[in-house]
Amino acid sequence: MLLLNAAPLLQAQESWYEKLQRWDEALEAYEKKHRSSVPGSPAAVEAALGRLRCLAALAEWDRLSMLARQEWPRVDPQVCA
């Protein structure tokens, strides 16, 4: 049995929580990643997308909408097209 809470031995990746449909834990992990990443970096973009997926899975529509409005202006215009 894999223990995701065994942080000193194995650092759980955010996507593992998603695959296990442990959305609250995935959201918490992505928020932690977001706080520790440089704005505009690939890690920050990955964290933002992960947070959006988690909020959608949790049906947190107001928070999802607010986060999308906050993050969308930061997206490269070529990606938006």
WOMO-V729406 format. One record per residue. OMEGA is omega in whole degrees, -180 to 180 (NA if undefined). BURIAL is + if it has 24 or more other C-alpha atoms within 12 Angstrom, else -. Layout:
omega=(OMEGA OMEGA)
burial=(BURIAL BURIAL)
//
This chain:
omega=(180 179 -179 179 180 -174 -180 -178 -174 179 -180 176 -176 -176 178 179 178 -178 178 -178 175 -167 179 180 177 179 179 180 178 177 176 178 180 -179 -176 -177 178 180 179 -180 176 178 179 178 178 179 180 179 177 178 179 179 -179 -180 177 -180 180 -178 177 -168 180 178 178 180 -180 -180 179 178 180 -174 -174 179 -179 -176 178 -178 179 179 -178 -175 NA)
burial=(- - - - - - - - - - - + + + + - + + - - - - + + + + + + + + + - + + - - - - - - - - - + + + + + + + + + + + + - - - - - - - - + - - + - - - + - - - - - - - - - -)
//
